Amino acid sequence: MRRRYTWNIFQSIEYSGEQAQIKLYNFLGYLMDNFTPSSNENLISHIFRENEVCRDAEWERFFCYKNIEVPEIYSGPHLTFPLTVEEAVGLVEAFRNKKQLHSRYVLQLLLETWKLLRMLPNINRISTCHSKEITICDLHGQLEDLLLIFYKQNGMPSLEKPYVFNGDFVDRGRDSIEILLILFAFLLVYPSDVYLNRGNHEDHIVNLYGFTKEVLNKYKMHGKRILKLLQKIFSWLPLATVIDQKVLVLHGGISDSTDLGVLARVDRHIYISAMRPPKKRHHSLAGISIDSDTDVDTAAISRVFQRRASFTYPKPMGTRHCFQNRSLQDFSDRIRVNMENQLELSRREEPTLNAQINKPEQDSLFLSTDSGSSDTTVDEWKQILDLLWSDPMTQDGCIPNEVRGGGCYWGPDVTEDFLNRHNLQLIIRSHECKQEGYEFCHNRKVLTLFSASNYYDVGSNRGAYVKLGPDLVPYLIQYQASSMTRELTVRQVGRTERSALRVLREQLFAHKSDLLCAFRKFDSENKLVSLNDWASTVESVMHLDLPWRMLRSQLVTCKNSEGTIDYYEWFNELAITGSKTDHIDQSLLETLYRHRSTLETIFRIVDTDNSFISIQDFRQTWKLLSVYLKMEITDEAISDLAVTIDSNHDGSIDIDEFMEAFRLTDKKSRL
């Protein structure tokens, strides 16, 4: 029972975070669609940065690594191309020993991978007749799991030991870039024996918070060029793999409209992000053709913008899809321009703005369409979106996946129909963490496989991979990467439970104002509520679908003899670590905790200086957040926060230091 509610806490908060990410994405898309830069600002070199699609040779020059020198003191692995088996194995060994690959070799390896991926089909088709078995797994940036599989259990990829890696190579774990480099190295060495499927995290909007931060921290000088190249690589990853024409391996799932024939024909690389369909080519701006696949005459466009563009003149109300085709640098530049005017305009138009942002269909991906995209393109996009984001459900039918905000839930009847139409017998997918590392559903015709052990915390779950031989009967292997957690003792379960409760208590603190307001409806004088009222109120505010009555003993110690709860004393059990919080406006502090991930995402967009932003950009970020949250944050409160964080008074703020400066802790040190 303890493991189950611990699991529910972790999963509920994870999915809640995905919903918040999509809402932020919609808001940024709204801003990008409805505000254009002033003519007196020199922004044109950035506006179409993501839209420019050069010829292959021009891209290769952009990503050129030859001018990057490797110093003599470098002690990491050296690579030559074509890559050899020994170099691929040496790379794994180097990462095992905490070595870092030099950025020159990173770019060279990524460039060779990009060239190879462009030659691969949308759907890989492989056979077991050339090997005894095929191994299938996914990783989520957790190098320990990959090393365990390679060194202790299954061996490294080879002609006799092919692998299918089923998406979500990045995010969550601390070693995502190392995972990618290992997989790409073996792909180059064994292009007919290593297969990579795209996951929903192979998307530079989805991984903006986690993976982007990791790459920029590890490769400060060339990190942004590496990320740009990875963005192109992700868009060229194959979408699925079919084994012996009978087993379909994909990352997320299917819907009642999934058609492998359509997926085999789509131009997959135009879907740089699966979070929107690409805009169709249109002739505008004095006849200049602009879309994601068109070279851009920036000088001509600049002349047109000088005649027509104004930051304070909103374009017609649009959808979120345009945002993805523009660069993060573009957005970073735009929010610098006349932000005060934009905010004032947004306040004056608040009813219209709120109505646009809060439309039900704007909070999810599966209901949106783009008037700039053709019907065919939108249909293809929905196929890819379902493939990457969907989850199975127990009941029949196919419904929008409102928990994640993208893709769908599909039932056993949809699975049966899909398998019959395509003459298949089994779907292997990932996308969902499972406590035992795997789970069968839909009459054992759908297998969910999750290879990242200890995903939420040490001891939270096993990892698993599957082997398929010629008989296509799944042979599952479970493991736990850390030797200290292979046997889940009572003590280890308790540690995981404490970690989950700590995360939950942070979430409760972040919603303190809303909870207090809701509690006062039951009691305005004594500050006491019954257990039933406490549980129902917390769920009405948090929307996490957790067994609050069961969790009460773990969350609340202040219960009087009548069985009621003093909710004021309950909140007083929480405190903030560090003296920096003493002089910060409490409403601002609560906003910070509730929207830490959102705030960090905006910081990463604004950041052009490797994790440092100016005080002015810091203020503008908070103002942007205030518009997104539809709340007033005073200039004085923001200035006080900036001064508090800028301890060395150099006029800039370290994003990482800022995000780590605020941690919740229990006064009684129970957690």
C-alpha positions in Angstrom: 0.0 0.0 0.0 2.8 2.4 0.9 4.6 1.7 -2.4 1.3 2.3 -4.3 0.5 5.7 -2.9 4.2 6.7 -3.2 4.0 5.7 -6.9 0.7 7.7 -7.3 2.3 10.8 -5.8 5.3 10.7 -8.2 3.1 10.0 -11.3 0.5 12.6 -10.5 3.0 15.3 -10.1 4.9 14.2 -13.3 1.7 14.4 -15.4 0.7 17.7 -13.8 4.1 19.1 -14.9 3.5 18.0 -18.5 0.2 19.9 -18.5 1.8 23.0 -17.1 4.5 22.8 -19.8 1.9 22.6 -22.6 0.0 25.6 -21.1 3.2 27.7 -21.1 3.9 26.6 -24.7 0.5 27.8 -25.7 1.0 31.1 -24.0 4.4 31.7 -25.7 2.8 30.7 -29.0 0.1 33.3 -28.4 2.8 36.0 -27.8 4.8 35.0 -30.9 1.7 35.0 -33.1 0.3 38.3 -31.9 3.2 40.6 -31.4 5.8 41.6 -34.0 9.0 43.6 -33.4 9.2 47.4 -33.8 10.8 48.6 -36.9 13.5 50.4 -35.1 14.9 47.2 -33.5 17.6 45.2 -35.3 16.0 41.8 -34.8 15.8 40.5 -38.4 18.9 38.4 -38.1 17.1 36.3 -35.4 13.5 36.3 -36.5 13.9 33.5 -39.1 16.8 31.6 -37.5 14.7 28.4 -37.0 13.0 28.9 -40.4 16.1 29.0 -42.4 16.7 25.7 -44.1 20.0 25.8 -45.9 21.3 23.4 -48.4 23.0 20.4 -46.9 26.5 21.8 -47.6 25.6 25.1 -45.9 24.4 23.3 -42.8 27.6 21.3 -42.7 29.6 24.5 -42.8 27.5 25.9 -40.0 28.2 22.9 -37.9 31.8 22.7 -38.8 34.0 21.3 -36.1 37.4 21.7 -37.8 38.1 25.1 -36.3 37.7 23.7 -32.8 41.1 22.7 -31.3 41.6 19.8 -28.9 44.1 20.9 -26.3 47.0 18.7 -25.4 45.8 18.4 -21.8 42.6 16.8 -23.0 42.4 13.3 -21.4 39.1 12.1 -22.9 38.5 9.8 -25.8 39.6 10.6 -29.3 37.5 9.7 -32.3 38.4 9.2 -36.0 35.9 8.6 -38.8 34.7 6.3 -40.1 34.2 5.2 -36.5 35.5 1.8 -35.5 34.0 -0.7 -33.0 36.9 -0.2 -30.7 36.3 3.6 -30.6 32.6 3.1 -29.9 33.5 0.7 -27.0 36.1 3.1 -25.8 33.5 5.9 -25.7 31.3 3.8 -23.5 34.3 3.0 -21.2 35.3 6.7 -21.1 31.8 7.7 -20.0 31.8 4.9 -17.5 34.9 6.5 -16.0 33.3 10.0 -15.9 35.3 11.3 -18.9 33.7 14.0 -21.1 34.0 13.9 -24.9 35.5 17.0 -26.4 33.0 19.3 -28.2 35.0 18.9 -31.5 34.3 15.2 -31.5 30.7 15.7 -30.3 29.9 17.9 -33.3 31.7 15.6 -35.7 29.8 12.5 -34.3 26.5 14.4 -34.5 27.2 15.6 -38.0 27.9 12.0 -39.2 24.8 10.8 -37.5 22.7 13.4 -39.2 24.0 12.4 -42.6 23.1 8.7 -41.9 19.7 9.4 -40.4 18.6 11.3 -43.6 19.0 8.0 -45.5 16.8 5.9 -43.2 13.1 5.2 -43.7 10.3 6.4 -41.4 9.7 2.8 -40.3 12.6 0.5 -39.8 11.9 -3.1 -40.8 14.1 -5.8 -39.3 14.2 -9.6 -39.1 15.2 -12.1 -36.5 16.5 -14.5 -39.1 20.0 -12.9 -39.1 20.4 -13.1 -35.3 19.1 -15.2 -32.4 17.3 -12.3 -30.8 16.7 -8.6 -30.8 16.9 -6.5 -27.6 14.5 -3.6 -27.1 14.8 -0.9 -24.4 14.5 2.8 -23.6 16.7 4.8 -21.2 15.6 8.4 -20.3 19.1 9.7 -19.9 20.1 7.1 -17.2 23.6 5.9 -18.1 23.8 3.5 -15.1 21.0 1.4 -16.7 22.7 1.3 -20.1 26.0 0.3 -18.5 24.3 -2.4 -16.5 22.7 -3.8 -19.7 25.9 -3.6 -21.7 28.5 -4.8 -19.2 26.6 -7.2 -16.9 23.6 -8.6 -18.6 23.3 -8.4 -22.4 26.5 -7.1 -24.0 27.0 -4.3 -26.4 25.5 -4.0 -29.9 27.0 -6.1 -32.5 26.2 -8.0 -35.7 25.0 -10.9 -33.6 23.2 -8.7 -31.0 21.0 -6.1 -32.6 19.2 -3.4 -30.5 16.1 -1.3 -30.8 16.2 1.8 -28.6 12.6 3.0 -28.2 12.8 6.8 -27.8 13.1 9.1 -24.8 16.9 8.9 -24.8 17.1 12.3 -23.0 15.7 14.2 -20.0 15.2 13.1 -16.4 18.5 11.4 -16.1 21.8 13.3 -15.7 23.7 11.7 -18.6 21.4 12.3 -21.6 24.1 13.7 -23.9 26.3 10.7 -23.1 23.4 8.3 -23.8 22.9 10.0 -27.2 26.6 9.9 -28.1 26.9 6.2 -27.3 23.8 5.3 -29.3 24.8 7.4 -32.2 28.3 5.9 -32.2 26.9 2.3 -32.3 24.5 3.4 -35.0 27.4 4.6 -37.2 29.3 1.4 -36.6 26.3 -1.0 -37.0 23.8 0.9 -39.1 22.0 -2.4 -39.9 21.9 -3.7 -36.3 21.1 -0.6 -34.2 17.7 1.0 -34.6 16.5 4.3 -32.9 12.9 5.3 -32.6 11.9 8.9 -31.9 10.3 9.5 -28.5 8.2 12.5 -27.3 11.2 13.9 -25.5 13.2 14.0 -28.7 11.7 17.5 -29.2 13.5 20.7 -28.3 10.4 22.2 -26.7 9.7 19.2 -24.5 13.3 18.9 -23.4 13.9 22.7 -23.0 13.9 22.4 -19.2 16.0 19.3 -18.6 18.2 18.3 -21.5 18.9 21.8 -22.7 20.2 22.7 -19.3 22.4 19.6 -19.2 24.0 20.3 -22.5 24.7 24.0 -21.8 26.2 23.1 -18.4 28.5 20.5 -19.9 29.4 22.3 -23.2 29.3 26.0 -22.3 31.2 27.3 -25.3 29.6 25.2 -28.1 26.5 24.0 -26.3 24.0 26.0 -28.4 25.5 24.8 -31.7 25.3 21.2 -30.3 21.6 21.7 -29.4 20.9 23.2 -32.9 22.4 20.1 -34.5 20.5 17.8 -32.2 17.3 19.5 -33.1 17.8 18.6 -36.7 18.9 15.0 -35.7 15.7 14.5 -33.6 13.5 15.5 -36.5 15.2 12.8 -38.7 14.9 9.9 -36.2 12.7 7.1 -37.5 9.2 6.9 -36.1 8.8 3.1 -35.5 10.3 -0.3 -36.1 8.6 -3.5 -37.3 10.1 -6.8 -36.5 9.4 -9.8 -38.7 6.4 -8.0 -40.1 4.5 -9.0 -36.9 5.7 -6.8 -34.0 5.4 -3.0 -34.0 7.8 -1.1 -31.7 7.0 2.6 -31.2 7.4 5.0 -28.3 3.9 6.1 -27.3 1.0 4.3 -28.9 -1.8 4.4 -31.5 -5.2 5.9 -32.0 -8.3 4.8 -34.0 -6.9 6.6 -37.0 -3.2 5.4 -36.9 -2.2 4.2 -40.4 1.3 2.8 -40.9 1.0 3.5 -44.6 0.6 7.2 -43.9 3.4 7.2 -41.4 5.7 5.5 -43.8 5.2 8.3 -46.4 5.3 11.5 -44.2 8.2 13.9 -44.5 9.2 13.3 -40.9 12.0 15.9 -40.7 9.6 18.8 -41.2 8.1 18.0 -37.8 10.9 19.6 -35.8 8.5 19.5 -32.9 5.6 17.1 -32.6 3.8 19.8 -30.7 2.5 21.5 -33.8 2.0 20.9 -37.5 4.5 22.8 -39.8 3.0 25.8 -41.6 2.4 25.3 -45.3 4.3 27.5 -47.7 2.6 30.8 -48.3 3.6 33.8 -50.4 3.5 36.9 -48.3 5.6 39.9 -47.4 5.7 41.3 -50.9 5.9 37.9 -52.6 8.6 36.3 -50.4 8.0 32.7 -49.9 8.4 31.8 -46.2 8.1 28.4 -44.5 10.2 25.9 -42.6 11.7 24.6 -45.8 12.6 27.8 -47.6 15.8 29.8 -47.8 15.1 33.3 -46.5 16.2 36.5 -48.0 16.7 38.3 -44.8 17.5 41.6 -46.3 14.3 41.7 -48.4 12.3 40.6 -45.4 14.0 43.3 -43.3 12.8 46.0 -45.8 9.3 44.7 -45.6 9.3 44.7 -41.8 10.6 48.2 -41.7 7.5 49.2 -43.7 4.9 47.1 -42.0 6.0 45.7 -38.6 5.1 47.1 -35.2 5.5 45.5 -31.9 2.4 47.1 -30.5 0.2 46.2 -33.5 -1.1 42.7 -32.9 -1.7 40.4 -35.8 -5.0 38.5 -36.0 -5.6 36.0 -33.2 -3.6 32.9 -34.1 -2.8 29.5 -32.8 0.2 28.2 -30.9 1.7 26.3 -33.8 3.7 29.2 -35.3 5.8 29.4 -32.2 7.7 26.2 -32.8 9.0 27.3 -36.2 10.7 30.3 -34.6 13.9 30.2 -32.6 14.4 30.5 -28.9 16.8 33.4 -29.7 13.9 35.0 -31.7 11.7 34.8 -28.6 14.5 36.0 -26.4 15.0 39.1 -28.6 11.3 39.8 -28.9 10.5 39.9 -25.2 13.2 42.5 -24.8 11.6 44.9 -27.2 9.1 47.3 -25.7 8.0 44.8 -23.0 6.3 47.5 -21.0 4.1 48.4 -24.0 3.3 44.8 -24.6 2.3 44.3 -21.0 0.2 47.4 -20.9 -1.5 46.3 -24.1 -2.1 42.8 -22.7 -3.7 44.3 -19.6 -6.0 46.5 -21.6 -6.9 43.5 -23.7 -7.0 41.1 -20.8 -10.5 39.7 -21.5 -9.6 38.8 -25.0 -6.2 37.5 -24.0 -7.6 35.3 -21.3 -10.3 34.0 -23.5 -7.7 33.0 -26.1 -5.3 31.3 -23.7 -8.0 29.6 -21.6 -10.0 28.0 -24.5 -10.3 24.3 -23.6 -8.6 23.3 -26.9 -5.7 25.6 -26.2 -4.6 23.6 -23.2 -3.9 20.4 -25.1 -2.3 19.4 -28.3 -4.8 16.9 -29.7 -7.6 19.4 -30.4 -5.6 22.1 -32.1 -5.3 22.9 -35.8 -3.4 25.5 -37.7 -5.1 27.6 -40.4 -1.6 27.9 -41.9 -1.3 24.2 -42.5 -3.0 22.0 -45.1 -5.5 19.4 -44.1 -3.0 16.7 -45.2 -0.3 18.1 -43.1 -2.5 18.3 -40.0 -3.6 14.7 -40.5 0.0 13.6 -40.7 0.9 15.7 -37.7 -1.9 14.0 -35.7 -0.6 10.6 -36.7 2.9 11.5 -35.4 1.5 13.1 -32.2 -0.5 10.0 -31.4 2.5 7.8 -32.1 4.6 9.7 -29.6 2.2 10.8 -26.9 -0.6 8.2 -26.5 -1.3 5.7 -23.7 -3.4 2.6 -23.5 -6.6 2.3 -21.3 -8.6 -0.6 -20.1 -12.0 0.4 -21.6 -12.9 0.3 -25.3 -12.7 3.4 -27.4 -10.4 6.3 -28.2 -10.4 9.5 -26.2 -8.2 12.6 -25.8 -5.3 12.1 -23.4 -6.2 15.0 -21.1 -3.8 13.8 -18.4 -0.7 14.5 -20.6 -2.4 17.1 -22.8 -1.4 15.4 -26.0 -2.1 12.2 -27.9 -5.0 9.9 -26.9 -6.0 7.0 -24.7 -6.9 4.0 -26.8 -8.7 0.8 -25.7 -8.5 -2.9 -26.4 -10.9 -2.7 -29.4 -8.6 -0.1 -31.1 -5.6 -2.4 -30.5 -7.5 -5.4 -32.0 -8.6 -3.4 -35.1 -5.2 -1.9 -35.7 -3.4 -5.3 -35.4 -5.9 -6.9 -37.8 -5.7 -4.1 -40.3 -1.9 -4.3 -40.4 -1.5 -8.1 -39.9 0.5 -7.6 -36.7 0.4 -9.6 -33.4 2.0 -7.4 -30.8 2.7 -3.7 -30.0 5.8 -2.9 -27.8 5.8 0.7 -26.5 7.4 2.7 -23.7 6.4 6.2 -22.6 5.0 5.2 -19.1 7.1 4.3 -16.1 6.0 0.9 -14.6 6.9 -0.3 -11.1 8.1 -3.7 -12.4 9.7 -2.2 -15.5 7.0 -3.6 -17.8 3.3 -4.3 -18.1 1.1 -6.2 -20.5 -2.5 -5.0 -21.3 -5.1 -5.5 -24.0 -5.1 -9.3 -23.8 -1.3 -9.3 -23.8 -1.2 -7.6 -27.2 0.3 -4.4 -25.9 3.6 -4.5 -23.9 4.7 -1.4 -22.1 8.5 -1.4 -21.5 10.4 1.0 -19.3 14.2 0.6 -19.0 15.0 3.4 -16.6 15.2 2.0 -13.1 14.9 4.2 -10.0 13.1 6.7 -12.3 11.4 8.8 -9.6 13.8 8.0 -6.9 16.1 5.3 -5.6 14.0 2.2 -5.2 10.9 3.6 -6.9 10.8 1.1 -9.8 12.7 -1.7 -11.6 13.8 -1.3 -15.2 13.3 -3.9 -17.9 14.2 -4.8 -21.4 12.8 -7.5 -23.7 14.4 -10.0 -26.1 12.6 -11.3 -29.1 13.7 -14.4 -30.9 12.3 -16.0 -34.1 9.3 -17.2 -32.2 8.5 -13.6 -31.3 7.7 -14.6 -27.7 8.8 -11.7 -25.4 11.5 -12.7 -22.9 11.6 -10.0 -20.2 14.6 -9.2 -18.0 14.2 -7.0 -15.0 16.9 -5.2 -13.1 17.8 -2.3 -10.8 20.9 -0.3 -11.6 22.0 0.5 -8.1 23.2 -2.5 -6.1 21.9 -1.0 -2.9 18.3 -1.2 -4.2 18.2 -4.5 -5.9 16.4 -5.9 -2.9 13.7 -3.4 -1.8 14.0 -3.6 2.0 11.6 -1.8 4.3 14.2 0.8 4.9 14.6 1.5 1.2 10.8 1.7 0.6 10.7 4.2 3.5 13.4 6.3 1.8 11.4 6.4 -1.4 8.2 7.2 0.5 9.9 10.1 2.3 11.1 11.5 -1.0 7.6 11.3 -2.6 6.1 13.0 0.5 8.8 15.7 0.4 7.8 16.5 -3.2 4.1 16.5 -2.3 4.7 18.9 0.6 6.5 21.3 -1.7 3.5 21.2 -4.0 1.1 21.9 -1.1 3.2 24.8 0.1 3.2 26.3 -3.3 -0.6 26.3 -3.3 -0.8 27.7 0.2 -2.9 30.8 -0.6 -5.5 28.8 -2.6 -5.7 26.2 0.1 -6.2 28.8 2.8 -9.0 30.5 0.8 -10.7 27.1 0.3 -10.4 26.1 4.0 -12.0 29.4 5.1 -15.2 28.4 3.3 -15.6 25.7 6.0 -14.3 27.7 8.9 -13.5 31.4 9.2 -12.9 31.7 12.9 -11.4 28.7 14.6 -9.0 27.7 11.8 -10.2 24.1 12.2 -11.6 21.7 9.6 -12.7 18.1 9.8 -10.6 15.3 8.2 -13.2 14.8 5.5 -13.3 18.6 4.7 -9.5 18.7 4.7 -9.2 15.8 2.2 -11.9 17.1 -0.1 -10.5 20.6 0.0 -7.0 19.6 -0.8 -8.1 17.5 -3.8 -10.3 20.4 -5.1 -7.2 22.7 -5.1 -4.5 20.2 -6.1 -6.3 18.0 -8.7 -3.8 15.2 -8.2 -6.3 12.4 -7.6 -4.5 11.1 -4.5 -5.9 9.2 -1.4 -5.7 12.3 0.9 -7.4 10.6 3.9 -4.8 7.9 3.8 -2.0 10.4 3.4 -3.1 12.6 6.3 -1.0 10.8 8.9 2.1 11.4 6.7 1.3 15.0 5.9 -0.4 16.4 9.1 0.8 16.1 12.7 -1.3 18.9 14.1 -4.6 17.2 14.9 -6.6 18.0 18.0 -8.6 15.7 20.2 -11.9 16.3 18.3 -10.3 14.8 15.2 -10.2 18.2 13.4 -7.1 19.7 11.7 -5.7 23.2 12.5 -4.8 24.2 8.9 -2.8 27.3 10.0 -0.6 25.2 12.2 -0.3 22.7 9.3 1.3 25.3 7.0 3.5 26.5 9.8 5.2 23.1 9.8 6.9 24.1 6.5 9.8 26.5 6.3 12.2 27.8 3.6 15.9 26.9 3.7 18.3 29.8 3.6 18.3 33.4 4.8 17.7 34.8 1.3 14.0 34.3 1.6 13.5 36.4 4.8 13.0 39.7 2.9 11.1 38.4 -0.1 7.5 39.2 -0.7 5.6 36.0 0.4 3.2 36.0 -2.6 6.1 36.2 -4.9 7.8 33.4 -3.0 4.8 31.2 -3.3 4.5 32.0 -7.0 8.2 31.0 -7.4 7.6 27.6 -5.8 4.4 26.9 -7.7 5.9 27.7 -11.1 9.6 26.8 -10.6 9.8 24.7 -13.8 7.8 27.3 -15.8 10.1 30.1 -14.6 13.2 28.1 -15.4 11.9 27.4 -18.9 11.4 31.1 -19.5 14.9 31.8 -18.1 16.4 29.3 -20.5 14.6 31.0 -23.4 15.9 34.4 -22.3 19.4 33.2 -21.6 22.0 34.1 -24.2 25.0 34.0 -21.9 25.4 30.4 -20.7 23.2 30.4 -17.6 23.6 34.1 -16.8 20.9 36.8 -17.4 21.0 40.5 -16.7 19.0 42.1 -14.0 16.8 43.8 -16.6 16.1 40.4 -18.3 15.4 39.0 -14.9 12.7 41.7 -14.3 11.3 41.2 -17.8 11.1 37.4 -17.3 9.0 37.9 -14.1 6.8 40.4 -16.0 6.2 37.9 -18.7 5.4 35.3 -16.1 2.9 37.7 -14.5 1.1 38.1 -17.8 1.0 34.3 -18.2 -0.3 33.8 -14.7 -2.7 36.8 -15.0 -1.5 38.2 -11.7 0.1 41.4 -10.6 3.7 41.2 -9.4 4.9 44.6 -8.3 8.2 46.1 -9.7 9.3 46.6 -6.1 8.9 42.9 -5.2 10.8 41.9 -8.4 13.6 44.4 -7.7 13.9 43.2 -4.1 14.2 39.6 -5.3 16.8 40.5 -7.9 18.9 42.4 -5.4 18.7 39.5 -3.0 19.9 37.0 -5.5 22.6 39.2 -7.0 24.8 38.8 -4.0 28.0 39.9 -5.7 26.3 43.0 -7.3 27.7 42.4 -10.8 24.4 43.1 -12.5 23.8 39.5 -13.6 22.1 36.4 -12.1 23.2 32.8 -12.3 20.1 30.9 -13.3 21.2 27.7 -11.7 22.2 29.4 -8.5 18.8 31.2 -8.4 16.8 28.0 -8.9 18.8 26.2 -6.2 18.5 29.1 -3.7 15.0 28.2 -2.6 14.3 24.8 -1.1 11.5 23.7 1.2 12.3 21.9 4.3 10.3 20.6 7.3 10.9 22.5 10.5 10.7 19.2 12.4 13.0 17.5 9.9 10.5 14.6 9.5 11.2 14.3 5.8 
